[in-house]
Amino acid sequence: NQGCVDHVLAFLESVPPAFTLDLRNCAAIGQSDDDDGNGNGSPPNGSSVLEAELLAIFSDNALGAVGVRVLCEGTSFSEAAVATLANDTTEANAAIEERKVAVEETKQMSACYDQSQAQIE
């Protein structure tokens, strides 16, 4: 499980705004575990290390503010964690809409550029 924790946390450090990480229905994700495999260092309330680390990342709202979401229904995460990580907030939804607009504008600019290049050739 520590490898999964390390991989997911490193990945989330570099995701673009409005990114959705879909972990839904991965039942093994979020199973109660511990840091050293010997029952020591387990997060409170039987949560997993991954759940605790993800909640810690979202607690400072840096990822949440730019619309990053982690969908984890169907995992072993707590209901509270599933709701928090889904990041269905006004601020997140606004960031997601801004990203959609930016992506669409980029597509339009690219199409115009491609059309002008065809005229040059």
C-alpha atoms as one frame of an Amber mdcrd trajectory, in Angstrom:
protein
   0.000   0.000   0.000   2.867   2.432   0.648   3.853   2.209  -3.014   0.322
   3.212  -3.992   0.393   6.091  -1.511   3.747   7.333  -2.804   2.669   7.042
  -6.449  -0.689   8.788  -6.044   0.731  11.606  -3.928   3.588  12.233  -6.366
   1.129  12.196  -9.252  -1.143  14.754  -7.588   1.783  17.158  -7.221   1.825
  17.677 -10.981  -1.790  17.483 -12.128  -3.215  20.347 -14.156  -6.131  22.448
 -12.920  -9.567  20.824 -13.058  -8.085  17.321 -13.191 -10.169  14.352 -12.037
  -8.444  11.268 -10.666 -10.937   8.415 -10.897 -10.379   5.687  -8.310 -14.022
   4.577  -8.218 -14.803   0.943  -7.545 -11.227   0.006  -6.668 -12.248  -1.866
  -3.527  -8.678  -2.457  -2.329  -8.013   1.280  -2.211  -8.602   2.624   1.237
  -8.602  -0.609   3.150  -7.410  -0.025   6.686  -3.663  -0.351   6.773  -0.689
   0.912   8.713   2.643   2.545   8.044   4.935  -0.307   8.977   2.828  -3.412
   8.435   2.999  -4.300  12.134  -0.109  -2.533  13.358   1.786   0.571  14.467
   1.244   4.042  13.100  -2.240   3.386  11.772  -4.269   6.505  11.013  -7.192
   7.227  13.343 -10.640   5.655  13.006  -9.425   2.739  10.892  -8.813   4.909
   7.846  -6.061   4.088   5.410  -2.772   5.904   5.042  -3.803   6.910   1.512
  -7.124   8.323   2.736  -5.394  10.295   5.495  -2.731  11.647   3.110  -5.273
  12.673   0.467  -7.416  14.423   3.063  -4.319  16.235   4.331  -3.520  17.463
   0.811  -7.072  18.704   0.319  -7.224  20.314   3.772  -5.052  23.243   2.664
  -7.423  23.708  -0.316  -4.607  24.198  -2.849  -5.829  21.360  -5.084  -9.466
  21.958  -4.301  -9.268  25.600  -5.288  -8.147  24.717  -8.810 -10.871  22.113
  -9.282  -8.906  18.908  -8.718 -11.129  15.998  -7.738 -10.486  12.473  -6.575
 -13.501  10.286  -7.212 -13.449   7.342  -4.852 -16.955   5.918  -4.545 -16.794
   2.141  -4.207 -13.460   2.200  -2.392 -12.961   1.533   1.289 -12.647   5.255
   2.032 -15.034   6.704   4.591 -18.158   8.484   3.353 -16.764  11.765   4.673
 -13.538  11.276   2.703 -15.456  10.380  -0.468 -17.454  13.612  -0.155 -14.419
  15.782   0.631 -12.283  14.380  -2.182 -15.119  14.694  -4.725 -14.603  18.439
  -4.189 -18.088  19.462  -5.290 -17.723  23.072  -4.197 -18.607  26.373  -5.817
 -14.922  27.288  -6.039 -13.946  23.962  -7.629 -16.844  24.067 -10.082 -15.861
  27.600 -11.141 -12.269  26.433 -11.735 -13.532  23.503 -13.797 -15.684  25.799
 -15.943 -12.757  28.187 -16.451 -10.620  25.258 -17.587 -13.308  24.085 -20.035
 -13.487  27.578 -21.551  -9.702  27.771 -21.843  -9.517  24.354 -23.514 -12.243
  25.314 -25.995 -10.512  28.617 -26.792  -7.242  26.769 -27.373  -8.981  24.334
 -29.739 -10.434  27.244 -31.709  -7.101  29.051 -31.909  -5.382  25.848 -33.040
  -7.994  25.302 -35.746  -7.536  28.888 -36.993  -3.765  28.450 -37.020  -4.015
  25.152 -38.896  -6.323  26.754 -41.453  -3.937  29.667 -41.986  -1.003  27.278
 -42.412  -2.885  25.395 -45.098  -3.357  28.663 -46.989   0.378  29.413 -46.800
   1.383  26.060 -48.275
